[in-house]
Amino acid sequence: MPQTGKSPQELGFDSLTARFRDSVSCSNSNEGSKNKPDSKDLDLGSPVSPLMTRSSVNGVNNNGGGATSSSSSSGSSGSVSSKTQLGRRSDGTPNNHSGELTVSSGASESVRSVTTPPNWRPAHRRSVSAGPPLIYSGKTFTGISGNSSAGGNNTATNSSTSSSSTSGGTVFPSGNICPSGKIAKSGIVCRASNKTDVLGSGCGNYGHGSIVRGNSKSDVGGNLQGEAVTVKRQSGSAADPEEVKKAGNELYRKGHFAEALTMYDRAVSLSPENAAYRSNRAAALTALGRLAEAVRECEEAVRLDPGYGRAHQRLGSLYLRFGLAENASKHFSFPGQRPEQSELQKLKSMEKHLKQCSDARKLGDWKSVLRESEAAIEMGAESSPQLVASKVEALLKLHKLEDAESILSNIPKFEYYPSSCLQTKLYGMLVEAYVLYVRAQVEMAFGRFENAVAAVEKAGVIDYSNVEVTRVSNNVKMVAKARSQGNDLFSSGRFAEACAAYGEGLKYDNSNSVLYCNRAVCWSKLGQWEQSVEDCNQALKIQPHYTKALLRRAVSNAKLERWAEAVRDYEILRRELPGDNEVVESLHQARVALKKFRGEELHYVKSGGEVEEVSSLTKFKAAISSSGVAVIHFKVASNEQCEELSPFINMLCVRYPSVKFFKVDVEESIAIAKAESIRSVPTFKIYKNGEKVKEMVRPSHQFLEDSVRTSF
């Protein structure tokens, strides 16, 4: 046999045909030596599928006059010469259409017979005569069928073949593809290969006769594609929910919760009435932090199987995380349940904290309310909006408004809360209504009256019959009305009436710092400085960092010539509002007045924003030896880093008016530079009461400011 130097795998059908032509052929030997014909050798009326259909077989006219050879996998709508190329249109382009082919009874039917010597392994080839192409597989050959779906052991014989020529050779039924490398013989069952070979249907991105390799060790029937193949790899059988669940369990044990959830979702879709699948899905959702969905799945599992202990246990644990001790108790005490001791201990502790919290709230003991609320949350109820709201309410009543507002923004949202639990109550109020009730009070405390009204109105809609909600709703609305009226009166210059309006609002909320501060401004406009200071004190008692009240009190104290109190308030304001020049100037004036009142000298008292330049050694020594803090900036005018620092020093001078700032140009003041041993610029030295406390060379802005701030 001829040798080409290439392996059979490297050869296509055309080269295989050439190699096998001399050994097996039913056509003329001269034609067998020719190349495959192109489209001009085909007598086709129109480009159609090269696969023979029932109607086209009846029209085959074999001009050779000999025996007609037909196959279920090749044919044409017209007369086909012995050079017909399988799978090509008349224009020579490949055709990968496919279809089920059936030979009619009117057509001449035969199967090619090939006699093969023992132990003879020819290469692949295709006969050039009319008939099906041959696929070499192991030691035998077979024809390609038009309908070539592998199933079972992939050796099914096309039913349309009714007879064969068997002159001492082996019969090869059309339609067989043997990926295992062996042909099925009569009475012999082929062994399945390790990988399933599936013949494509021809309707994807592959053509007729394409083989799709699978990874499953089980037999494959038909064409497995896409998602079914993926699921089969992971769970054995896409139609078996138990296998899918087992795959999910394995993923869950490995910590792949999202992938496990996907498996449980599929199991539930295949068997939606199975309580165990629902419970497993709840476990994956819990691990992913989707607690409200987990509760719904557990509730559904319990509905499907009321006696399913695992679902009751899981549901009780979830209720504890939402702070719903009563709901949890029902599931832990379900007949036949044996909950874990740790869960029972959590339940008992939470019930105790909730009871003590409720008792303390009735007595107005807000410190105890805060302590018990925090203890219940630490027991694992961090996802409880009602317990977090209870903590916020306690902080509000203890006048820790900043803390209350900060925690309020972190209250778990109700879209992550089990909808089935919205009817539970805390302190006699429905959970959602109580959270809105607390929010309204915080908004009102910060002067956001419109937000407060909106929140309390929504609470009233949710829990319209609750007396406490109704009372707070009325109070919020009355305070908002009083504030609005007082502002209108103040704007029109009617300060006395504005004082009365703000006072009316305080009857409904005597802990509203905004109303106290607004009334203090009215008192100051009326020259009633003592009343103004008193209202500011009340506002600052409720909200210690209320800058408006602090500024109003400083002004009022200055009018009363209480300079020490005024200086103290202005210094606080200077730290709170470092860029406020009005505060800096007011602080300067208050300090000057205080020094005059005390009879002290006024050296180096300045309004801020001024850095004094020192050029003589005598003046320099006087500057650093004075009382207080002095910062000396040693610089060179031509130095870029020194120039870059100058604006920042000016800003520090404004921000820290009690500190004296000086600058020395070392090139112009050589005596000072020599006396202070200045070798590099910029250099900073800080003196306090005549003693050097710090020296810095090329400091950063932050380090320099920190050094200045901590020096006095």
Residue, then its C-alpha position, 0 to 999 in steps of 0.5 A: m500500500p502506498q505510504t504518504g509519510k503522514s498519519p491517518q489523523e493528519l489526512g482529510f477525507d480527500s487524501l484518505t480516498a486517494r490512499f485507499r483507492d487502489s485497495v477498495s473501490c467500486s469505480n473505474s480504476n482510471e477515474g480512481s486515479k483522478n482528483k475529486p471533481d469540482s462543481k462543474d462535474l455535478d449535474l444539479g438543477s439548483p444548489v440543494s443539500p447533498l443529503m438525499t431526501r425521500s423525494s429526491v431518491n426516486g429521481v436518481n438516474n444512474n447513467g452507468g446502466g449497472a447496478t444502482s448503489s444508494s445510501s441514506s447519507s448521500g444523494s441529489s435532486g438530479s443525476v449524479s455522476s460517479k465523480t459526485q463530491l459528497g457535502r458540496r453545493s454546485d458552486g463547490t462550497p461546503n454544505n453542512h445541512s443535515g436531515e433524516l434520510t429515508v430511501s423509498s421502496g421504489a429506489s434500488e437499494s444496496v449496501r456496499s460489500v467490502t472483502t478485507p484480508p485478515n489483519w489488514r489495516p488500510a488507511h481512510r479513503r472515500s470511493v469516487s463512485a456513487g455511494p456513501p463515503l467510508i469511515y475507517s474504524g479499527k480493522t473495518f469500514t462503514g458508511i456514513s448515514g444521514n441520520s447519525s445520532a449516536g445512542g446506546n452503544n452507537t451501532a444502530t443500523n439504518s432501518s432503510t437498508s433492506s439488503s446487502s451484497t455479501s460475496g464472502g465479505t463483511v456487511f457494513p450497514s450504513g449509518n454506523i459510526c464506531p468511535s470505540g474503534k470496533i465495528a458491531k458484528s452480528g450478535i456482539v455488543c460493543r463496549a462503551s467508551n470512557k467518553t461518550d461520543v455524540l454525533g451532532s444534529g447539524c444545527g449548531n456551529y458544527g455540520h452533519g456528522s460532527i462528533v461532540r465529545g462528552n465528559s460523562k461516563s454514563d451513556v448519552g442518548g441524543n445530543l447533550q448541549g449547554e446547561a444540561v452538560t454542565v449540570k450533568r458534570q456537577s450532579g450526575s443527572a440533571a433530572d435527579p433533584e437528589e443528585v443535584k442536592k448532593a452536589g450542592n451539599e459538597l459545595y456548601r461543605k467546601g465553603h462555596f455558598a453561592e455555587a451551592l445555592t445555585m444547586y439548591d435552586r435547581a433542586v427546588s425547581l425540580s422538586p418544589e414540594n421537598a422541604a429538605y431542599r428548601s431548608n438547604r437553600a435557607a442554609a446557603l442564603t444564611a451563609l451569604g447574609r441574605l437572612a430575610e430570604a432564608v427565613r422565607e425558605c424555612e417558613e416554606a419548609v415548615r409549611l410543606d413538612p410541619g414536623y421537619g425538625r431541622a427547618h424549625q431549628r434553623l428558623g428559630s436561630l434566624y428569628l434570634r438574629f432578628g431579635l424576635a425571641e417570641n417567634a424563636s421560642k415557638h420553633f425551639s419548643f415545637p413538639g419533638q424538637r431538641p434544640e442545641q443548648s447554645e441556642l436555648q441559652k441565647l434565647k433565655s438571655m435575649e428574653k431576659h434583656l428584652k424584659q429588663c429593657s421594657d421595664a426600664r423604659k417604662l420608668g424612664d431609666w434610659k441608661s438601663v435601656l441603653r445597657e439592655s439594648e446593647a446586651a441583646i444586640e451582642m447576643g447575636a441580634e445585630s440584624s434587629p432594627q427594633l433593638v438598634a432603634s431602642k438604643v438610638e432612643a436611649l441615646l437621644k434621651l441621654h442627650k447624646l445626639e451625635d451618637a444617636e444620629s450616627i447609629l440611626s443611619n446604620i439601622p438595618k433596612f426593612e427590605y432585609y427584614p422578614s415580611s412575615c415578622l412585621q406584625t411583631k411588636l416592641y414596647g407595644m408598637l409594631v416594629e416598623a412603626y417604632v423605628l419611624y417613631v424614633r427617627a422622627q424624634v431624632e430628626m426633630a432634635f436636629g431641627r429637620f422638622e419636615n423630615a420628622v413630620a414625614a416619618v411620624e405620619k408614616a408611623g401613624v399610618i402603619d400603627y394608627s391605633n397606638v397611643e404613643v405613636t399618636r402622642v409623638s405625632n401630635n407633638v412633632k407637628m406642634v413643634a414644627k408649627a411653632r418653629s415656623q411661626g417663630n421664624d416668620l415673626f423673627s424675620s419681620g422684626r417682631f422679636a418678642e412675639a417670636c420668643a413667645a412662639y418658640g416658647e410655645g413649641l417648647k411646651y410640646d418638646n422641652s428638650n429641643s435645642v433648636l427652639y432654645c437657641n432660636r429663642a436665645v437669639c431673640w433675647s439678644k435682639l431685645g437686649q436680654w443678655e441674661q435670658s439669652v445666656e440661660d437659653c444657650n446653656q439649655a441648648l448646649k446641655i442637650q447638644p454640647h457641640y451646638t456651635k450656633a448656641l456656643l457663638r450666641r452665648a459667647v456674644s452674650n457673655a461679651k456683652l455682659e463683660r464676662w470676658a473669661e467665659a467669652v474667651r473660653d467659648y471663642e477658643i472652642l469655636r476657633r477649634e471647631l471653625p478654624g477658617d472663620n475669621e470673625v471668630v478669630e477677630s472676636l477671640h482677639q478682642a475678648r483676649v485684649a479685653l480680658k488682659k485689660f480687665r486683669g491689668e496685664e501688659l498687652h505685648y504681642v497681642k494681635s488679631g491674627g494673620e500677621v507674621e512679624e519679621v525680625s532682623s535684629l538680634t536684640k529684637f529676636k531675643a526679646a521675642i523668644s524670651s516673652s511669655g507664651v509660645a513663639v514660633i520662629h521661621f528661619k528662611v531665605a527669600s530665594n528658597e522655593q520650599c520656604e516660599e511654599l511654606s509662607p502661606f501655610i504659616n500665615m494660615l497657622c497665624v490665623r488659626y492659632p492667634s494666641v501663638k506669636f509667629f516670627k520670621v527671620d531671613v538668615e541672609e539678611s540677619i546673619a547675626i541671628a543665624k549664627a547665634e542660632s546655628i542655622r545651617s539649613v532652611p526652612t528651619f522652625k524653632i518653638y519657644k515657650n516662656g523663653e525656653k526652646v521646646k522644639e526645633m524642626v528642619r523642613p517639616s511637613h505641614q501636618f507635623l508643623e501644625d501638630s507641633v504648634r498645637t501641642s506647644f501651648 
